[in-house]
Amino acid sequence: MDTILKMLPLLIPILLMDIALAAAAVVHILHHPHYRFGNKIMWLVVVIILLLFGPVIYFTFGKGEDE
C-alpha cells in the first residue's frame, strides 16, 4: 500500500490523460460514420473496455478517412 501512495503523483496524470484520450475517442466514434474496420458499437466497446489501450488501438487501426 505504501508503494502505491508513493507512485500516486505519477499515476494521477497518467490516469487523467488516459481518460481524456478515451473521451476524445468516444466523441470521434459518435460523430464520424467511417471506420477502417468494424462498426460504431464494436469500437465503443473496445475503447471503453480496454480503457488503457482501447483509444490508441482505435486511433491507430479504426479511425477511417473523413469525407
N, C-alpha and C positions, 0 to 999 in steps of 0.2 A: 504493500500500500504506500509505503514511503517513497518508493521508486516512481510510482505514478504521480504523486504530488510534486516530485522534483521535475518530472518531464512535462507537467501541465502547461507551463509557459510556452513550450514548443508545440504541444498538441492542440491548444486552443486556436491559434492562427491556421494550422493545417485543416482542422475541422471546419472553420469558418470558410476557408477557400473552397473546400470540398462541397459544402452546402451551396455556396454561391455558384459554383460550376454546375451542380446538379439543377439548380433553379434555372440557370440560363439554358441548359439542355432541354428541360421540360417546356419552357416558353418557346424555344425554337421548334420543338416537336409539335406543339399545339398550333403554331402559326404557319408552318410550312408543310405542304402536302407531298413533297417529293423526297423520296428516300432511295438510296442505292440498293439496300437490302431490307426486306421485311416491311412492316407496316407501322402505323402510329401506335397501336396497342402494344406490339412487341417491343418497340423502342422505349415506351413509357415504363414497361415492366423492367427492362434491362437497366434503365437509368435509376429507377427507384430501388430495386432490389440490390443491385451491385453499386451501392452509393459511392464507394471509393473509386472503382474503375469504370462504372457504367457510363458516366458522361464522357470520359476520354474515349471509350470504345465507340460511343455514338458519334462524336465529332470526327473521329478517325475513319470509321467504316460506314456509318449510316447516313450521315448528312448528304443529301442529294444536291444537285445543282439547282440554284434559284433561277426561275424562269421569269 
